[in-house]
Amino acid sequence: MDRMIAYCGLVCTECPAYVATQSGEAAALQRVAEMWSQQFNETITADDCVCDGCLTTTRLGSYCRVCEIRACGVQRVVVNCAYCDDYGCEKLTKFWAFAPEAKATLEGIRVGL
């Protein structure tokens, strides 16, 4: 399977919600919801986790539906933020503080541009 790189640099195809959605197993989605509910200290349901990746226009997880970075990438019509003229914007740098692996992914893409 090809890797799907989200606008922010996370790898959608490695996300537990994406993997659980693609498996079609309700129990897998429930496990992701329970894990994230504990991790983020909020109530997350299995339905919140159903996601086909942030580059799609079909099923999006509850976070992806409201993600500012995704909304910006869609508006700018870029493959992901590595291709944006404003690369390294404030939205991304704030996010990278919590997800440095996303920055590394986008930096790797920019090297090849």
N, C-alpha and C positions, 0 to 999 in steps of 0.2 A: 504494500500500500504506500502511495506517495504521502510525504509529510505535508500537512496543511499548516502553514505558518499564519498565525493570527496577525492582525494589524500591529499589535503591541510587541510581537516577537515570541509569544508563547506558542508552543506546538500543539495545536488543537487535537491532532491525531494521537497525542500522548496523554491528553487530559482524561482523568478517570470518568468524567461525565460523558465525554464523547465515546470512549471505549464501551461504557455501559450501554449507551444509547444504541450503538452499532450492533452490540450483541443481542439486543432485543429482550434482555432478561430483566424483568421487573425487580427481582431481588438484587441484582447488581446496582441498579439505580437507587434502590433503597439504601444499600450499603454506602454509596457515595453521599447521599443526603445525610445520613447519620454521621459520617466522618466529617463532612463540612460543617454540619450543625455544631459539632463539638469544637472544631478548629476555629470557627469564626464566631462562636458563642451567639448564634442566632438560629431561628427555626428555618430549616431548609427542607423542602419536601422532595420526593422523588420526581414529581412533575417539574420542579424548578431546575432539575438537572438534565432533563431531556434536551440534547443539543447535537446538531449535525455540524458544528464548527462555525466560527464567527464569520467565515467568508461566504456562508450560504445565506439564502433568503428564506429558507424553510424553517425548521425547528431550531430555535435559539434558546439556550439556557437563560434563566431569569437574569443573571448578571450581564450576559452578552447583550441582551435586549436594551439595557440602559447604560452600557459602557460608553463613556465619552470618547475614548480612543477609537473604538470601532466606528462610532457615529462620524467622527472626523475623517477617518480613512474612507468610509463610504462616500461622504460628501466630496472629498478630494479625488475620488476615483483612482486610488493607488492600490497596487497589489498588496502592499503592507507599508508600514511607516518607514522602512528602509529606503523606499522610493520617493519619499516626500521631500519637497524643497525646504520644509521647516523641520527636518529631522533633528531630533534632540530637543523638541519643544518641552515646555513646562509639564504638560500632561504626561509625556513619556518619562521624563526624569523623575517625577514623583512616583510613577508606577515602578520604575526600575529599582527604587529603594527597597521594594518588597519582592521584586522578581528579577534579580540580576541576570539570571539565565536568559531572560527575554532580551535584554540588552545585548548579550553575547551573540544570540541568534541573529539579531538585526545587524550588528557590526559585521558578522561573517558574510551576510548578504551584501552589505555595502562594499566590502572589499572586492567583490566580483562585478560591481557596477562600472 
